[in-house]
Amino acid sequence: QVQLVESGGGLVQAGGSLRLSCAASGSTIGNYATGWFRQSPGKEREFVAAISRSGVMTVTVYADSVKGRFIASRDNAKNTMYLQMNTLKPDDTALYYCAARNGVSAARGSMEYNYWGQGTQVTVSS
């Protein structure tokens, strides 16, 4: 079983950048498919990005709303996953969660993930 702890959230002006980290413990993060989700007050949890389990070909997928601005990555040696967020907009303001699932594919549905971090707040001011 893997435990996940996010860090790196904060307050940033529109157009700025932040990098979120998610440190894994208890198991090797490369053995899981991983994802990033976000949730704003009054809204459902929203898919942001996902990476398939490490293998011959690793696949990364993004929500249309962040494609070209956000980059998801994973460093198996450091047992950590990252979300580099560039050209941030006020609409990106949310509580961001990292997650891991026992499957192989980069899934977009939150129900497919088995393990979750506690979340880190990102606030983008206009």
Disulfide bonds with the S-S distance in Angstrom:
Cys22-Cys98 2.00
